[in-house]
Amino acid sequence: MSKKHEASLSPRVLAASEELRLTLKRLVREMRRDASENGGDIPLVQYMLLSIIQEQPGIGVAELARMENVRAATMSGHIKAMEEAGLVERSAPDPQDRRRSGLQATALGIERIEALRDKRRDWMAQRIARLTPSQLAALEAAIEPLNLIGTP
């Protein structure tokens, strides 16, 4: 954020945004560490890509690279590794553009991603269960505003 734009925000907003950033960073780091210690065998980048492919079946490598802001060659390397691991497969070439084939998550890929999602959900649920009823209510009330932060 530029200093000019930062100056237009209140100190309260700046403090809350920094505290939230640090909290989310710590939560994600702990969740990743716990998942990898308990059998998470998919590297984070592959998990993220597999999630996108599962949500958008048929997405192409070039589109995936643009979405993730990486070079097509870099993305091709990730996809090749995921194909070799049996996590994704390519569909038949596009009749309009024979160079393009879409990506699909395999049954193994779906199984692995769902297992990791379950582990992460359980990890979070165990920690949320430690909250007092009033803390849980505050968390529930914060979910909607947090979702608004992530929308353009």
MARBA-102713 format. One record per residue: x, y, z of N, C-alpha, C in turn. Coordinates in steps of 0.1 Angstrom, whole numbers, padded with zeros to 4 digits, always signed. Last residue first. Example, Ala and Ser with C-alpha at 12.3 -4.5 7.8 and 13.67 -1.06 7.14 Angstrom:
BEGIN
+0128-0022+0071+0137-0011+0071+0129+0000+0079+0132-0057+0078+0123-0045+0078+0132-0033+0078
REM end
This chain:
BEGIN
-0141-0082-0042-0137-0070-0049-0147-0058-0047-0140-0099-0011-0147-0096-0023-0142-0083-0029-0128-0102+0014-0122-0109+0003-0129-0107-0010-0144-0087+0031-0130-0082+0029-0125-0089+0016-0166-0103+0034-0167-0091+0026-0154-0085+0023-0157-0123+0051-0160-0127+0037-0161-0114+0028-0156-0108+0074-0144-0113+0069-0146-0117+0054-0184-0103+0079-0175-0092+0075-0162-0097+0069-0191-0131+0084-0197-0123+0073-0188-0111+0069-0175-0137+0108-0174-0145+0095-0179-0137+0083-0181-0125+0131-0170-0119+0123-0169-0126+0109-0201-0140+0144-0204-0127+0139-0194-0121+0130-0185-0162+0151-0196-0164+0141-0200-0150+0135-0169-0150+0170-0163-0155+0158-0173-0157+0147-0188-0143+0190-0180-0133+0183-0174-0137+0170-0196-0169+0197-0206-0160+0191-0198-0149+0184-0172-0179+0208-0177-0185+0196-0187-0176+0189-0170-0162+0230-0160-0161+0220-0165-0167+0207-0193-0171+0244-0193-0157+0239-0182-0155+0229-0185-0198+0249-0197-0195+0241-0197-0181+0236-0150-0201+0245-0161-0199+0253-0173-0196+0244-0131-0224+0225-0136-0211+0228-0148-0211+0237-0125-0250+0217-0119-0245+0230-0124-0231+0234-0135-0254+0192-0142-0260+0203-0137-0255+0217-0116-0243+0176-0128-0235+0178-0136-0240+0190-0098-0264+0175-0094-0252+0181-0106-0243+0185-0113-0284+0162-0108-0287+0175-0104-0274+0182-0118-0271+0138-0129-0273+0147-0124-0277+0161-0093-0270+0126-0099-0258+0129-0110-0260+0140-0089-0298+0122-0079-0290+0129-0085-0277+0135-0111-0304+0105-0110-0309+0119-0100-0302+0128-0103-0289+0083-0115-0286+0089-0115-0291+0104-0079-0303+0077-0079-0289+0080-0091-0284+0087-0089-0329+0071-0079-0327+0082-0079-0312+0086-0106-0323+0050-0111-0328+0062-0102-0326+0074-0087-0315+0031-0097-0305+0035-0103-0310+0048-0073-0339+0027-0066-0327+0033-0076-0317+0038-0093-0354+0016-0087-0358+0029-0080-0347+0035-0098-0340-0007-0109-0341+0003-0103-0345+0016-0074-0344-0020-0078-0331-0017-0089-0331-0006-0074-0372-0024-0064-0366-0016-0068-0352-0011-0097-0376-0040-0096-0383-0027-0086-0376-0018-0090-0361-0062-0102-0357-0054-0101-0364-0040-0068-0377-0071-0067-0363-0068-0078-0358-0059-0081-0401-0076-0070-0401-0066-0068-0386-0061-0097-0394-0097-0103-0399-0085-0093-0398-0073-0083-0363-0110-0086-0377-0111-0093-0381-0098-0094-0332-0123-0089-0339-0112-0092-0354-0113-0085-0321-0156-0095-0327-0147-0088-0333-0135-0079-0296-0180-0074-0304-0169-0086-0309-0160-0081-0295-0216-0085-0291-0203-0079-0301-0192-0058-0285-0241-0066-0296-0235-0069-0291-0221-0048-0269-0271-0054-0268-0257-0061-0280-0253-0041-0273-0297-0030-0272-0287-0035-0272-0273-0064-0273-0312-0059-0286-0309-0047-0285-0299-0091-0255-0309-0077-0252-0307-0070-0265-0302-0116-0266-0313-0113-0253-0318-0098-0250-0318-0115-0290-0299-0116-0291-0313-0114-0277-0320-0091-0296-0274-0102-0287-0278-0103-0287-0293-0081-0329-0266-0078-0316-0271-0091-0309-0276-0094-0346-0237-0091-0346-0252-0089-0331-0256-0079-0336-0206-0090-0341-0214-0086-0341-0229-0054-0348-0184-0058-0339-0195-0070-0345-0202-0055-0352-0149-0053-0357-0162-0058-0347-0172-0040-0354-0116-0048-0347-0126-0046-0355-0139-0027-0372-0099-0037-0363-0093-0046-0356-0104-0006-0389-0105-0019-0394-0107-0030-0385-0101+0019-0380-0106+0015-0385-0093+0000-0390-0094+0020-0371-0132+0029-0382-0128+0024-0388-0115+0004-0348-0129+0000-0359-0138+0007-0372-0134+0020-0333-0112+0007-0337-0107+0001-0349-0116+0041-0328-0129+0044-0335-0117+0030-0341-0111+0027-0313-0149+0034-0326-0152+0036-0334-0140+0020-0291-0134+0010-0300-0139+0016-0313-0143+0045-0279-0129+0036-0283-0118+0026-0294-0123+0053-0274-0156+0061-0283-0147+0053-0288-0135+0033-0256-0164+0034-0269-0171+0042-0279-0162+0040-0234-0148+0028-0241-0145+0028-0255-0152+0064-0227-0160+0064-0231-0146+0052-0239-0143+0055-0220-0186+0064-0231-0184+0065-0236-0170+0038-0198-0180+0032-0211-0185+0042-0223-0183+0046-0181-0150+0049-0184-0164+0042-0197-0168+0019-0169-0129+0032-0176-0131+0034-0178-0146-0006-0161-0118+0004-0151-0121+0018-0158-0121-0028-0177-0116-0018-0178-0105-0006-0169-0107-0040-0171-0140-0048-0169-0128-0038-0169-0116-0021-0179-0159-0025-0165-0158-0031-0162-0144-0021-0207-0154-0008-0199-0152-0012-0184-0150-0047-0213-0161-0042-0215-0148-0030-0207-0144-0045-0207-0188-0054-0200-0180-0050-0201-0165-0026-0227-0196-0023-0213-0198-0032-0204-0189-0039-0251-0190-0027-0248-0183-0024-0233-0184-0075-0247-0187-0063-0250-0194-0051-0246-0186-0102-0264-0171-0094-0252-0172-0081-0256-0179-0117-0286-0166-0115-0283-0180-0107-0270-0182-0133-0276-0136-0129-0287-0145-0128-0282-0160-0129-0258-0113-0131-0254-0126-0126-0265-0136-0125-0272-0089-0136-0262-0089-0139-0257-0104-0103-0287-0095-0115-0294-0091-0127-0284-0092-0085-0267-0101-0089-0276-0112-0102-0283-0108-0082-0255-0076-0088-0247-0087-0093-0257-0098-0072-0277-0061-0084-0271-0057-0091-0263-0069-0048-0281-0075-0058-0291-0075-0071-0286-0071-0034-0257-0067-0038-0259-0081-0049-0270-0082-0032-0262-0039-0039-0250-0044-0043-0252-0059-0017-0286-0040-0030-0285-0033-0038-0274-0038+0006-0277-0052-0002-0287-0059-0016-0287-0052+0015-0259-0032+0012-0254-0045+0004-0264-0053+0019-0278-0010+0009-0267-0010+0006-0262-0023+0022-0312-0019+0028-0299-0016+0017-0288-0018+0006-0338-0003+0005-0330-0015+0012-0317-0011+0004-0353+0020+0015-0356+0011+0015-0348-0002-0001-0351+0053-0004-0343+0041+0007-0345+0031+0004-0366+0076+0002-0373+0064-0002-0364+0052+0008-0348+0098-0002-0359+0099-0006-0365+0085+0025-0328+0091+0029-0338+0101+0020-0350+0102+0009-0314+0073+0020-0321+0068+0026-0331+0078-0011-0304+0091-0015-0313+0080-0003-0321+0074+0005-0288+0107-0002-0299+0113-0006-0309+0102+0014-0269+0088+0024-0277+0096+0017-0289+0101-0010-0257+0080-0002-0264+0070+0008-0274+0078-0019-0246+0104-0027-0256+0098-0019-0264+0088+0002-0228+0109+0000-0239+0119-0009-0250+0112-0001-0211+0087+0012-0217+0089+0010-0229+0098-0027-0201+0092-0024-0209+0079-0011-0217+0081-0023-0187+0116-0033-0198+0115-0030-0207+0103-0004-0168+0109-0001-0178+0119-0010-0190+0118-0019-0153+0090-0006-0159+0086-0003-0170+0096-0040-0144+0106-0043-0153+0095-0030-0161+0090-0026-0127+0123-0034-0138+0128-0036-0149+0117-0015-0108+0105-0006-0116+0113-0013-0129+0119-0039-0097+0096-0029-0103+0087-0020-0112+0094-0051-0087+0119-0057-0097+0112-0048-0104+0102-0032-0067+0125-0035-0077+0135-0041-0089+0128-0034-0050+0103-0022-0057+0106-0024-0068+0115-0061-0042+0105-0057-0050+0093-0043-0057+0095-0061-0029+0129-0070-0041+0127-0065-0049+0116-0044-0007+0123-0041-0016+0134-0049-0030+0132-0059+0006+0102-0045+0001+0100-0041-0010+0110-0082+0013+0116-0083+0003+0104-0069-0003+0102-0071+0030+0135-0079+0018+0139-0079+0008+0128-0061+0051+0120-0052+0042+0127-0058+0029+0132-0078+0053+0088-0077+0056+0102-0067+0046+0109-0063+0062+0057-0069+0052+0065-0067+0056+0080-0047+0079+0043-0061+0082+0043-0069+0072+0051-0021+0069+0045-0024+0081+0053-0039+0084+0053-0022+0049+0025-0022+0045+0040-0025+0057+0048-0019+0064+0002-0032+0057+0005-0033+0053+0020+0007+0074+0006-0004+0083+0004-0017+0077+0007+0022+0050+0007+0021+0059+0019+0010+0069+0018+0005+0022-0008+0014+0034-0008+0012+0042+0004+0009-0012+0000+0000+0000+0000+0009+0012+0000
REM end
